[in-house]
Amino acid sequence: MGKVYYVSQNVGLGLLVLAVSALATIIALSIAYDKEKAKNQGKPGDGAADSTSMPTPSTTQFTPKEPWDYYRLPGSLVPVSYDVTLWPRLEPNKDGLYIFTGNSSVVFRCVEETDLIIIHSNKLNLTTFNGHHAKLSGLGEATAPTIKKSWLVVKTEYLVVQLSNRLAVGATYVLHTEFLGELADNLEGFYRSEYVEDGVKKVVATSQMQATYARKTFPCFDEPAMKALFNIIIIHNQGTVALSNGREIDSVIEGVPVKVTTFEPTERMSTYLLAFIVSDFVSIQSNQNNNLLIRIWARKKAIDDRQGEYALNVTGPILQFYERYYNAAYPLSKSDQVALPDFNAGAMENWGLVTYRETALLYDPVLSSTGNKERVTSVISHELAHMWFGNLVTLKWWNDLWLNEGFASYVEYLGADYAEPTWNMKDQIVLYDMQKVFAVDALASSHPLSRKEDEVNEPAQISEMFNTISYSKGAVVLRMLSEFITEPVFARGLSAYLNTFAFGNTVYTDLWDHLQQAVENTPEIFIPDSVHNIMNRWTLQMGFPVVTIDTRTGRITQKHFLLDPDSCQEMAGSPTIRAQIIDDAFNLARAKIINTTLALRTTKYLSKERDYIPWESALRNLDYYILMFDRTEVYGALQAYLKKQIQPLFEHFKTITANWTKIPQGHTDQYNQINAIGIACSMGVKGCRELIKSWYRQWMENPVHNPILANLKSTVYCSAIAFGGVEEWDFAWTMFQNATLASEASRLRSAMACTKVPWLLNRYLEYTLDPTKIRKQDATSTVQYIARNVVGMPLAWNFVRARWSYIFQQYGKGSFSFSNLISGITRRFSTEFELQEVCKHTQQH
């Protein structure tokens, strides 16, 4: 059983009075928000939403070494609970802005004497009370000192309240604020998502709080260790539904044309896991044996087309698997999962209300591919793994993010394997995480998994932690640990860790302690050193070693493996064994430890290979040579070699699919068929191009009937558009605009970047600046798709260089967006001149 927080009778009565008062206040405030806004404009010290037509915050001048100059909260106050009421508007006001209004009452306990209340608040227009941004009252016998003054600090995103006297240690107080914010379309905090259904524009109010965006929704102690209970009320239009972390317990219609939805109190949780959604979405649902309500929410069209059913079917089994694996019951009364039209991340593990991109949750049983199905399973498994590891037990600070995301990235394969046991998902980690991160961690610009706490302070530094090292290296290092102490011992240690720290916070060494205890309690398991000492070598230093064995002397040596020690960063400062042999050989060759011809020799047998994982490993590594050589005179020889190697695989699939009319039976065989067709067409295998063009032409002649098999759509679309011209591109654009299935739109968006016509590519690049054509969430990935095209690469590079400041402003704060954009565009760069171009441009900006 988890630890539950109980409040005293006096505190409970105080909260009840505050809740009633808050609801009345917000309704009155919200009905007259235009008047309130006008009244507050120009007042010194008022905050503002992120818009030029709203009040600009006055701020104190920066003074070093004051408590509010530090990005970390002081430890003098600890939140207990929040009462939060929000009213998002789904129609613009007279200034064309979408806004939300609300109020918050946070109960906190004083643990160190202080005359300052420092709480996060960012881009909120706070209502003033007698010239101050908040009201303070005491609970129980506590008497609240008067507020001397209050102000906002933009740099560190704080509301600072200075008191006339000190707060008493052990006493409990309530800080009340009322606010107005912009429901912007920036994909962070409480934001706006839009879509069109049946010709009608629909607006959704939704949220993304991780990592530091809860403070943009209401004033709060916005750090993961500052856990509290949350009592949420949402006011919303009739005809819409409101969702939050807790199950809705009451929905009433007041004397105004709105509904008021109250939610059950949350468990003790971190602010970054909060979620709020107001929409006209509909749901399908099921109930588990333990009366757990599971719902899938999406656009009505998507639900009507049965796109949520697969997610609903796998969610229950995956949750049951984790309950057994963790030996801990799912701690909430419901599990909502929502597909959003606009969402920056792939998904977010908000406790009890998980949000997804549509492509990560929705699966059409007719139109979607096997790859779409696998992605849905994997992402759901990843997010549900967090319900315990991350949500129930949470990292104390963001420097340990790798443990949170790396763990979920590892066990997602276990959950997905349980849901779909015929897919051999446990083997996929070799391709999707291990080999992927080897390429990143072999660079001089890599970094250790664990960073010191004082190295991760600012929001931008926190965002930088959400990277391939944290996710993929974290996953494979934990997989390695599980392998050498055995999975049952790993699971027992994990269970002890979760039950010990339930509803609390930890550092990564707490997990090592419990795994060490599990090892010591299992006599048959022997490890040569402690879990701490073994794992420190993998978490506290970057990179990995290359081990050299001298077969003549038996001498073994190791050194840090680097693909290129003279990098720009340095100048500035199924069968899996075959797959791994290939991958190791090419990595050693790129690092100049072995000759390239030796690595290429490992691919000579591929004409006889039929399994997916070795082929995929080979193609990923050969792709590097394609990128390096497809603009040079040697590419013809490489193309001829690959044509010879891929042709038998192409003919193999032609045979077993009865001339491309059937789907291969095996899960990974379906992936390998995609490889066979894609590479065969690229390398000029006879008959491939004609096949692709005929399928696409049939679709163009009858747009309502697509004859292309779902698994092959991405490859066929790309190849057909590459082989075609304006007509093929414009047809794809029309189909993209009309697509009602997110995964189909995603396929078309990627395929349109395959054209070899330069002006079409330049036009497409310009489309990425227009959110009515390409959603903001998709802009950077679309530019990357264009840069993958040998014709599009220089166009994309010039496009980004010309708009560097704007693009960085829009996407530079994100965890993956901007870094992925630059690395994606420069993948083909292979000359000293191009290297200096990148270094020069990044240093200038």
C-alpha positions in Angstrom: 0.0 0.0 0.0 1.2 3.5 -0.8 1.5 6.2 1.8 -1.5 8.5 1.9 -1.5 12.1 3.1 -4.3 13.0 5.5 -5.2 16.5 6.5 -6.4 17.6 9.9 -10.1 18.6 10.5 -9.1 22.3 10.7 -7.2 22.1 7.5 -10.0 20.2 5.8 -12.6 22.8 6.8 -10.2 25.6 5.7 -9.8 24.0 2.3 -13.6 23.5 1.9 -14.2 27.2 2.6 -11.4 28.1 0.1 -12.8 25.8 -2.6 -16.3 27.3 -2.3 -14.9 30.8 -2.3 -12.6 30.1 -5.2 -15.3 28.7 -7.4 -17.5 31.7 -6.8 -14.6 34.1 -7.4 -13.4 32.5 -10.6 -16.9 32.5 -12.2 -17.3 36.2 -11.4 -13.7 36.9 -12.5 -14.1 34.9 -15.7 -17.4 36.4 -16.8 -15.9 39.8 -16.7 -12.4 38.9 -17.8 -12.2 41.7 -20.3 -13.0 44.3 -17.7 -10.5 42.7 -15.2 -7.8 42.7 -17.9 -8.3 46.3 -18.7 -8.3 47.2 -15.0 -5.0 45.4 -14.5 -3.1 46.7 -17.5 -0.3 49.0 -16.7 -0.1 48.1 -13.0 3.5 47.8 -11.7 4.6 44.3 -11.1 1.8 42.5 -13.0 2.7 39.5 -15.0 1.5 38.8 -18.5 0.7 36.0 -20.8 3.0 35.6 -23.8 1.5 38.2 -26.1 2.3 41.7 -27.0 -1.3 42.8 -26.5 -1.3 41.7 -22.9 0.4 43.5 -20.0 4.2 43.3 -19.9 5.5 42.3 -16.5 7.5 44.8 -14.5 10.4 43.0 -12.8 13.0 43.8 -10.2 16.5 44.5 -11.4 18.7 41.5 -11.2 20.8 41.4 -8.1 23.2 38.5 -7.8 23.0 36.1 -4.8 19.5 37.0 -3.7 17.2 33.9 -3.0 15.1 34.7 -6.0 18.1 34.8 -8.3 18.7 31.1 -8.0 16.8 28.7 -10.3 16.2 26.2 -7.5 13.6 26.8 -4.9 14.7 27.4 -1.3 13.9 24.5 1.0 12.0 26.6 3.6 8.5 25.8 2.4 6.9 22.5 1.5 3.6 22.3 -0.4 0.8 20.1 1.0 -2.1 20.5 -1.4 -3.5 22.8 -4.0 -7.1 23.8 -4.9 -6.9 24.9 -8.6 -9.8 26.1 -10.7 -9.3 26.8 -14.4 -11.6 28.2 -17.1 -10.1 27.9 -20.6 -11.9 29.8 -23.4 -12.2 27.9 -26.7 -13.2 31.1 -28.6 -11.0 34.1 -29.1 -11.7 37.4 -27.2 -12.1 40.8 -28.9 -8.3 41.0 -29.3 -8.2 37.7 -31.1 -6.5 36.0 -28.1 -7.5 32.6 -26.6 -7.2 32.9 -22.8 -7.8 31.0 -19.6 -8.6 32.4 -16.2 -8.3 30.7 -12.9 -7.3 30.7 -9.2 -5.1 28.6 -7.0 -4.9 28.1 -3.2 -1.8 26.3 -2.2 -1.5 24.9 1.4 2.1 24.8 2.4 4.1 24.1 5.6 7.0 26.2 6.8 10.1 24.0 7.7 12.6 26.8 8.0 12.0 30.3 9.3 11.6 32.8 6.5 10.0 36.1 5.6 9.9 35.2 1.9 7.5 33.1 -0.2 9.1 32.2 -3.5 6.9 30.3 -5.8 7.1 29.7 -9.6 5.0 31.8 -11.9 5.7 32.4 -15.6 3.7 34.5 -18.1 0.6 34.8 -15.9 -1.2 38.0 -15.4 -1.9 38.0 -11.7 -4.8 39.8 -10.1 -3.7 42.2 -7.3 -5.2 42.4 -3.9 -4.5 45.7 -2.1 -1.5 46.1 -4.4 -0.1 42.6 -3.9 -0.1 39.6 -6.2 -1.5 37.1 -3.7 -3.4 36.7 -0.4 -1.9 34.8 2.6 -3.8 33.2 5.4 -3.0 30.8 8.2 -4.6 27.5 8.9 -5.4 26.1 12.3 -3.7 28.2 15.0 -1.2 29.8 12.6 -1.5 33.6 12.1 -0.3 34.8 8.7 2.0 37.9 8.7 0.9 40.7 6.4 2.4 41.0 2.9 5.0 43.8 2.7 5.5 43.7 -1.1 5.4 41.3 -4.0 7.0 41.2 -7.4 7.8 38.9 -10.4 11.2 37.8 -11.5 11.2 36.9 -15.2 14.7 35.4 -15.3 14.0 32.7 -12.7 10.2 32.6 -13.3 9.2 33.4 -9.7 6.5 35.2 -7.9 8.2 36.6 -4.7 6.1 37.6 -1.7 8.0 39.5 1.0 6.3 39.4 4.5 6.3 41.8 7.4 7.3 39.0 9.8 8.7 35.5 9.5 6.6 32.4 9.0 6.6 30.0 12.0 8.4 26.6 11.6 5.8 23.8 11.6 2.9 26.1 10.9 0.6 25.7 7.8 -0.5 28.6 5.5 -2.5 29.2 2.4 -1.4 31.3 -0.5 -4.2 32.4 -2.8 -3.7 33.8 -6.3 -6.0 34.7 -9.2 -4.7 34.9 -12.7 -5.2 35.2 -16.5 -3.0 33.5 -19.1 -2.9 33.0 -22.8 -4.1 29.7 -24.2 -1.4 29.9 -26.9 -0.5 27.4 -29.6 3.1 27.0 -28.4 2.6 23.3 -27.3 3.7 24.0 -23.7 1.9 24.7 -20.4 -1.9 25.1 -20.8 -2.1 25.5 -24.6 -4.4 25.4 -27.6 -4.7 22.6 -30.2 -6.8 23.0 -33.3 -8.2 20.7 -36.0 -10.9 20.6 -38.6 -13.7 18.1 -38.7 -16.5 18.0 -41.2 -15.3 21.5 -42.3 -15.7 22.9 -38.8 -12.7 24.3 -36.9 -12.4 22.7 -33.4 -10.3 24.0 -30.5 -8.9 21.9 -27.7 -7.4 23.2 -24.5 -4.7 20.8 -23.4 -1.5 20.7 -21.4 2.1 19.7 -21.4 3.7 20.5 -18.0 7.0 18.6 -18.2 9.5 19.8 -17.4 9.0 23.4 -16.2 5.6 24.5 -17.7 3.2 23.9 -14.8 4.2 27.4 -13.7 2.7 28.8 -16.9 -0.7 27.5 -15.8 -0.9 28.5 -12.1 1.6 29.6 -9.5 3.2 26.5 -8.0 6.3 25.0 -6.4 7.3 23.6 -9.8 10.0 21.1 -8.9 9.6 17.3 -9.0 10.4 16.8 -5.3 7.7 19.3 -4.3 4.9 16.7 -4.3 1.4 17.6 -3.2 -2.2 16.6 -3.5 -4.2 18.5 -6.2 -7.9 19.3 -6.1 -8.9 20.3 -9.6 -12.1 22.1 -10.8 -12.5 23.0 -14.5 -15.1 25.3 -15.9 -15.9 24.7 -19.5 -18.5 25.1 -22.3 -21.6 22.9 -22.5 -21.0 20.4 -25.2 -17.4 19.8 -24.2 -15.8 17.3 -21.7 -13.2 18.1 -19.2 -10.5 15.7 -18.1 -7.7 15.8 -15.5 -5.6 13.3 -13.5 -8.4 12.3 -11.2 -11.7 10.7 -12.1 -14.5 13.2 -12.5 -16.7 13.1 -9.4 -19.2 15.9 -10.2 -20.2 17.9 -13.2 -22.8 20.6 -12.7 -24.3 23.4 -14.9 -24.3 26.7 -13.0 -26.5 29.7 -13.7 -24.3 30.6 -16.7 -23.9 28.6 -19.9 -21.0 26.5 -18.7 -20.3 23.2 -16.9 -18.3 22.9 -13.7 -16.4 19.6 -13.4 -14.8 18.6 -10.2 -12.3 15.8 -10.0 -11.3 13.4 -7.2 -8.2 14.5 -5.3 -5.0 13.2 -6.8 -2.4 11.1 -5.0 0.6 13.0 -3.8 2.4 13.8 -7.0 4.8 16.2 -8.8 3.5 19.3 -10.8 5.1 18.1 -14.0 2.6 15.2 -14.1 -0.5 17.3 -14.0 -2.8 17.4 -17.0 -6.0 19.3 -18.0 -8.0 18.8 -21.2 -11.2 20.5 -22.5 -12.5 19.2 -25.8 -15.4 17.7 -27.7 -13.5 14.4 -27.9 -15.4 11.1 -27.4 -14.1 7.9 -25.8 -14.4 4.1 -25.8 -13.8 2.3 -22.5 -13.4 -0.9 -20.6 -13.3 -1.9 -17.0 -10.7 -4.2 -15.5 -11.5 -6.8 -12.9 -10.3 -4.5 -10.2 -12.9 -1.9 -11.4 -10.2 0.2 -13.1 -11.7 2.4 -15.7 -9.7 2.5 -19.0 -10.7 5.0 -21.6 -9.3 6.0 -25.0 -10.2 9.6 -26.1 -9.8 11.1 -29.6 -11.6 13.1 -32.3 -15.1 11.7 -32.9 -14.1 10.8 -36.5 -11.1 8.8 -35.2 -13.2 6.9 -32.7 -16.0 6.3 -35.2 -13.4 4.8 -37.5 -12.3 2.4 -34.7 -8.8 3.9 -34.5 -8.8 3.7 -30.7 -9.8 0.0 -30.3 -6.3 -1.4 -30.5 -5.0 0.9 -27.8 -7.9 0.0 -25.6 -7.2 -3.7 -26.2 -3.5 -3.6 -25.2 -3.7 -1.1 -22.3 -5.4 -3.5 -19.9 -2.9 -6.4 -20.4 0.1 -4.1 -20.2 -1.1 -2.6 -17.0 -1.7 -6.1 -15.6 1.8 -7.1 -16.7 3.3 -4.1 -14.8 1.3 -4.8 -11.7 2.9 -8.3 -11.6 6.3 -7.1 -12.7 6.5 -4.3 -10.1 4.5 -6.4 -7.5 2.5 -3.2 -6.9 -1.1 -2.4 -7.7 -1.9 0.4 -10.1 -2.6 3.2 -7.6 -5.3 5.2 -9.4 -9.0 4.7 -10.1 -8.8 5.3 -13.9 -6.4 5.4 -16.9 -7.3 7.9 -19.6 -5.2 8.1 -22.8 -5.8 10.9 -25.2 -4.8 11.4 -28.8 -4.1 15.1 -29.5 -3.8 16.7 -33.0 -1.0 19.0 -31.7 1.6 17.7 -29.4 5.3 18.4 -29.3 6.5 15.1 -27.7 5.6 11.6 -28.8 3.6 11.1 -25.5 3.6 12.2 -21.9 3.0 10.1 -18.8 0.7 12.4 -16.9 -0.6 10.3 -14.0 -4.0 8.9 -15.0 -4.2 11.1 -18.1 -1.6 10.1 -20.6 -1.4 12.3 -23.7 -0.1 11.2 -27.1 0.4 12.4 -30.7 -2.3 10.8 -32.7 0.3 8.6 -34.5 1.4 7.2 -31.2 -2.1 6.1 -30.0 -4.4 5.6 -33.0 -4.4 2.6 -35.2 -6.7 1.9 -38.1 -7.3 -1.8 -38.6 -7.5 -1.4 -42.4 -5.2 1.5 -43.3 -2.4 1.4 -40.7 0.8 -0.6 -41.2 2.5 -3.1 -39.0 5.0 -0.4 -38.0 2.2 1.8 -36.9 0.8 -1.0 -34.7 4.2 -1.6 -33.2 4.7 2.0 -32.4 1.3 2.3 -30.7 2.2 -0.8 -28.6 5.7 0.4 -27.7 4.7 4.0 -26.8 1.7 2.9 -24.6 4.0 0.4 -22.9 6.6 3.1 -22.3 4.1 5.6 -20.8 2.4 3.0 -18.6 5.7 1.9 -17.3 6.1 5.4 -15.9 2.9 5.1 -13.9 5.0 3.4 -11.3 8.6 4.3 -12.1 8.6 8.0 -12.4 5.1 8.9 -11.2 4.6 6.7 -8.0 8.3 7.1 -7.2 9.9 10.2 -8.7 13.4 11.5 -9.2 14.4 14.3 -6.8 15.8 16.4 -9.6 16.2 16.5 -13.3 19.9 15.5 -13.3 18.7 11.9 -12.7 16.3 12.0 -15.7 18.1 9.2 -17.4 17.0 6.8 -14.8 13.3 7.7 -15.3 13.4 7.7 -19.1 16.0 5.0 -19.5 14.0 2.6 -17.3 10.8 3.2 -19.2 12.7 2.8 -22.5 13.9 -0.6 -21.3 10.8 -2.1 -19.8 8.6 -0.9 -22.7 10.0 -3.9 -24.6 8.9 -6.2 -21.8 5.4 -4.8 -21.7 5.1 -4.8 -25.5 6.4 -8.4 -25.6 3.7 -9.4 -23.1 1.0 -7.7 -25.2 2.2 -9.1 -28.5 4.3 -12.2 -27.8 4.8 -13.2 -31.4 6.7 -10.1 -32.3 10.0 -10.9 -30.5 10.0 -7.3 -29.2 12.8 -8.0 -26.7 15.2 -8.4 -29.7 14.3 -5.0 -31.1 16.1 -3.1 -28.4 19.4 -4.0 -30.2 18.3 -2.0 -33.3 16.1 0.8 -31.7 18.3 1.7 -28.7 21.6 -0.1 -28.5 23.0 0.4 -32.0 21.3 3.8 -32.1 23.1 5.1 -29.0 26.4 3.5 -29.8 26.6 6.0 -32.7 25.9 8.9 -30.4 27.9 7.9 -27.4 31.0 7.3 -29.6 31.1 11.1 -30.3 33.3 13.5 -28.4 30.2 15.6 -27.8 28.5 12.9 -25.7 28.0 13.2 -22.0 27.6 10.9 -18.9 24.2 9.5 -18.0 24.4 11.1 -14.6 25.2 14.8 -14.1 25.8 16.6 -10.9 22.8 18.3 -9.5 24.3 21.8 -9.7 25.0 21.3 -13.4 21.3 21.2 -14.2 19.5 24.3 -13.0 18.0 26.5 -15.7 14.9 25.3 -17.7 17.1 25.1 -20.9 19.5 22.9 -19.1 16.7 20.6 -17.9 15.4 20.4 -21.5 18.8 19.3 -22.7 18.6 16.2 -20.5 15.8 14.8 -22.7 18.1 13.3 -25.3 19.2 10.0 -26.8 21.7 9.4 -24.1 19.1 9.6 -21.3 16.6 7.4 -23.2 18.6 4.9 -25.2 21.8 4.6 -23.3 19.8 4.5 -20.1 17.7 1.7 -21.5 20.6 -0.5 -22.6 22.7 0.1 -19.5 19.7 -1.0 -17.4 19.2 -4.0 -19.7 22.8 -4.9 -19.1 22.4 -4.7 -15.4 19.2 -6.8 -15.5 21.1 -9.4 -17.6 24.1 -9.9 -15.2 22.0 -10.0 -12.0 19.2 -11.8 -13.9 15.7 -10.5 -14.6 14.0 -12.1 -11.5 16.5 -10.5 -9.1 16.3 -7.2 -11.0 12.5 -7.3 -10.6 12.6 -8.1 -6.9 15.0 -5.2 -6.2 12.8 -2.9 -8.2 9.7 -4.0 -6.3 11.4 -3.3 -3.0 12.5 0.1 -4.3 9.0 1.1 -5.5 7.2 0.0 -2.3 9.8 1.7 -0.1 9.6 5.1 -1.8 6.0 5.1 -3.0 4.6 8.7 -3.4 8.1 10.0 -2.6 11.3 11.0 -4.3 14.7 9.3 -4.8 18.2 9.6 -6.3 19.5 6.9 -8.6 21.7 5.4 -5.9 18.5 4.4 -4.0 17.7 2.0 -6.8 21.3 0.6 -6.7 20.9 0.0 -2.9 17.7 -2.1 -3.4 19.2 -4.1 -6.3 22.3 -4.8 -4.2 20.1 -6.1 -1.4 18.2 -8.3 -3.9 21.6 -9.7 -5.1 22.8 -10.4 -1.6 19.5 -12.2 -0.8 20.0 -14.5 -3.8 23.0 -16.7 -3.0 23.2 -18.3 -6.4 23.9 -14.9 -8.0 27.5 -13.8 -7.9 28.8 -10.5 -9.2 32.5 -9.5 -9.0 31.8 -6.1 -7.4 28.9 -4.1 -5.9 26.1 -2.8 -8.1 27.2 0.7 -7.2 30.8 0.3 -8.3 29.9 -1.6 -11.5 27.2 0.9 -12.6 29.2 4.0 -11.7 31.6 3.1 -14.5 28.7 3.2 -16.9 26.8 6.2 -15.5 29.4 8.7 -14.3 31.6 8.7 -17.4 30.6 9.2 -21.0 31.2 6.7 -23.8 32.1 3.1 -23.9 35.3 1.1 -24.3 36.8 -0.7 -27.3 38.4 -3.9 -26.0 41.4 -5.3 -27.8 42.6 -8.9 -27.4 46.0 -9.9 -28.6 45.5 -13.5 -29.6 49.2 -14.2 -29.5 49.9 -13.0 -26.0 46.5 -13.1 -24.4 46.9 -9.4 -23.4 43.7 -7.5 -23.0 43.5 -3.7 -23.2 40.7 -1.2 -23.4 40.4 2.5 -24.3 37.6 5.0 -24.7 36.0 4.4 -28.1 35.6 7.5 -30.2 34.5 7.6 -33.8 36.4 10.9 -34.4 38.6 12.3 -31.6 39.2 15.4 -33.8 35.6 16.4 -33.8 34.2 20.0 -33.9 33.4 19.7 -30.2 37.1 18.8 -29.5 38.3 21.8 -31.5 35.9 24.1 -29.7 37.0 22.9 -26.1 16.1 -13.0 -34.0 19.5 -13.4 -35.3 21.1 -10.7 -33.2 24.7 -11.9 -33.1 25.1 -11.5 -36.9 23.6 -8.0 -36.6 26.0 -7.1 -33.8 29.0 -8.4 -35.7 28.1 -6.2 -38.6 27.4 -3.2 -36.4 30.7 -3.6 -34.4 32.7 -4.0 -37.6 31.4 -0.8 -39.1 31.8 1.2 -35.9 35.4 0.0 -35.6 36.0 1.0 -39.2 34.6 4.5 -38.7 36.9 4.9 -35.7 39.8 3.8 -37.9 40.6 0.8 -35.6 40.1 -1.7 -38.4 40.1 -1.2 -42.2 36.9 -0.3 -43.9 37.3 -3.3 -46.3 37.1 -5.6 -43.3 33.8 -4.1 -42.3 32.4 -4.3 -45.8 33.5 -7.9 -45.9 30.9 -8.7 -43.3 28.2 -7.8 -45.8 29.3 -10.1 -48.6 27.0 -12.8 -47.3 23.9 -10.7 -47.3 22.7 -12.0 -50.7 21.9 -15.2 -48.7 20.5 -13.4 -45.6 16.7 -13.4 -45.2 16.3 -12.3 -41.5 15.4 -8.7 -40.7 17.7 -7.8 -37.8 21.0 -8.5 -39.7 19.7 -6.8 -42.8 18.5 -3.8 -40.8 21.8 -3.5 -39.0 23.7 -3.7 -42.3 21.5 -1.1 -44.0 21.8 1.3 -41.2 25.6 1.1 -41.4 25.7 1.1 -45.1 23.5 4.2 -45.1 26.5 6.1 -43.7 28.5 5.2 -46.8 25.5 6.1 -49.0 25.3 9.5 -47.3 29.1 10.1 -47.6 29.4 9.0 -51.3 26.1 9.7 -53.0 27.5 13.0 -54.3 30.8 11.5 -55.4 32.2 9.6 -58.3 32.4 6.3 -56.3 28.7 6.1 -55.7 28.1 4.1 -58.8 30.3 1.2 -57.6 28.5 1.2 -54.2 25.1 1.2 -55.9 26.1 -1.7 -58.1 27.3 -3.7 -55.1 24.1 -3.1 -53.1 22.0 -3.9 -56.1 23.7 -7.3 -56.3 23.2 -8.0 -52.6 19.5 -6.9 -52.4 18.2 -8.5 -55.5 17.9 -12.0 -54.0 15.9 -10.6 -51.1 13.7 -8.7 -53.5 13.0 -11.9 -55.5 12.5 -13.8 -52.2 9.6 -11.6 -51.1 8.2 -11.4 -54.6 7.9 -15.2 -54.4 6.5 -15.6 -50.9 4.0 -12.9 -51.4 2.7 -14.4 -54.7 3.9 -11.5 -56.7 3.3 -8.8 -54.1 -0.3 -9.7 -53.5 0.0 -11.2 -49.9 1.5 -10.0 -46.6 4.4 -12.0 -45.2 3.4 -14.0 -42.1 6.2 -13.1 -39.7 6.2 -9.7 -37.9 9.9 -8.9 -38.8 9.5 -10.4 -42.2 7.0 -7.6 -42.9 9.6 -5.1 -42.0 12.2 -6.9 -44.2 9.9 -6.8 -47.2 9.9 -3.0 -46.8 13.7 -3.0 -46.8 13.8 -5.2 -49.9 11.5 -3.0 -52.0 13.0 0.3 -50.8 16.6 -0.6 -51.4 15.9 -2.5 -54.6 14.2 0.6 -56.1 16.9 2.9 -54.9 19.6 0.7 -56.4 17.9 0.1 -59.7 16.8 -3.6 -59.4 14.9 -4.5 -62.5 11.1 -4.4 -62.2 11.0 -2.4 -58.9 10.5 1.0 -60.3 7.8 -0.1 -62.7 6.0 -1.9 -59.8 6.0 1.2 -57.6 4.8 3.5 -60.3 2.0 1.3 -61.3 0.6 1.1 -57.7 0.8 4.8 -57.2 -0.8 5.5 -60.7 -3.7 3.2 -59.8 -4.3 5.2 -56.7 -4.1 8.5 -58.6 -6.7 7.3 -61.0 -9.0 6.3 -58.2 -8.2 8.3 -55.1 -11.0 6.7 -53.0 -9.4 3.3 -53.4 -5.8 2.9 -52.4 -4.4 -0.4 -53.7 -1.1 -0.1 -51.9 -0.7 -2.4 -48.9 -0.5 -0.5 -45.6 3.0 -1.9 -44.7 4.4 -0.7 -48.0 2.8 2.8 -48.2 5.7 4.8 -46.8 8.2 3.2 -49.2 5.9 3.3 -52.2 4.8 6.9 -51.7 8.4 8.1 -51.3 9.7 6.1 -54.3 6.8 7.1 -56.6 7.1 10.8 -55.8 10.9 10.5 -56.3 10.4 8.9 -59.7 7.6 11.4 -60.6 7.1 15.1 -60.9 4.6 17.8 -60.1 1.5 15.7 -60.7 2.6 13.0 -58.3 3.6 15.6 -55.6 0.4 17.6 -55.9 -1.7 14.4 -55.6 0.2 13.5 -52.4 -0.4 17.0 -51.0 -4.2 16.7 -51.7 -4.3 13.3 -50.0 -2.3 14.8 -47.1 -4.7 17.6 -46.6 -7.7 15.2 -46.7 -6.2 12.5 -44.5 -8.3 11.7 -41.4 -5.8 9.1 -40.1 -2.7 10.7 -38.5 -0.3 7.9 -39.5 -1.4 8.3 -43.1 -0.9 12.0 -43.0 2.6 11.4 -41.5 3.5 9.0 -44.3 2.5 11.4 -47.0 4.3 14.3 -45.2 7.5 12.3 -45.2 7.1 11.1 -48.8 6.6 14.5 -50.3 10.2 15.3 -49.2 11.4 12.6 -51.6 10.8 14.5 -54.8 13.9 15.3 -56.9 12.4 18.6 -58.2 14.2 21.5 -56.4 11.5 24.1 -56.7 9.0 21.7 -55.2 11.3 21.1 -52.3 11.8 24.8 -51.7 8.1 25.4 -51.8 7.7 22.6 -49.2 10.3 24.2 -47.0 8.3 27.4 -47.1 5.2 25.4 -46.1 6.9 24.5 -42.8 6.6 28.2 -41.7 2.9 28.2 -42.1 1.0 26.2 -39.4 -2.1 26.1 -41.5 -0.2 23.9 -44.0 2.3 22.0 -41.7 1.5 21.8 -38.0 4.0 23.4 -35.7 4.7 20.0 -34.1 5.8 18.7 -37.5 7.8 21.6 -38.9 11.3 20.6 -37.8 10.8 16.9 -38.8 9.6 18.0 -42.2 12.7 20.0 -42.8 14.7 16.9 -41.7 12.9 14.7 -44.2 13.8 17.2 -47.0 17.4 17.1 -45.9 17.5 13.3 -46.2 17.0 13.8 -49.9 20.3 14.3 -51.6 18.7 17.1 -53.7 17.0 18.6 -50.7 20.0 18.7 -48.3 21.6 21.9 -49.5 18.2 23.6 -49.9 17.3 22.7 -46.3 20.7 23.9 -45.0 20.3 27.3 -46.8 16.7 27.5 -45.5 17.7 27.1 -41.9 20.8 29.3 -42.1 18.7 32.1 -43.5 16.1 31.8 -40.7 18.4 30.6 -37.9 17.3 33.1 -35.3 13.6 32.6 -35.9 13.9 28.8 -35.9 16.0 28.7 -32.8 13.5 31.0 -31.0 10.6 28.6 -32.0 12.3 25.3 -31.4 15.6 25.8 -29.5 13.9 25.4 -26.1 12.6 22.0 -27.0 14.3 18.8 -25.8 14.8 17.2 -29.2 13.5 19.6 -31.9 16.4 22.0 -32.6 19.3 19.6 -32.0 17.6 16.9 -34.2 17.0 19.5 -36.9 20.7 20.5 -37.1 22.0 17.0 -36.9 19.5 15.8 -39.5 20.4 18.5 -42.0 24.1 18.0 -41.6 24.1 14.2 -41.9 25.7 14.2 -45.4 28.4 16.7 -44.5 31.7 15.0 -45.1 34.2 17.6 -46.1 36.5 19.9 -44.0 34.8 22.9 -45.6 31.3 21.7 -44.5 32.6 21.0 -41.0 33.9 24.5 -40.7 30.7 25.9 -42.0 28.7 24.2 -39.2 31.2 25.2 -36.5 31.4 28.8 -37.8 27.6 29.2 -38.0 26.9 27.6 -34.6 29.6 29.8 -32.9 28.1 32.9 -34.5 24.7 32.2 -33.0 
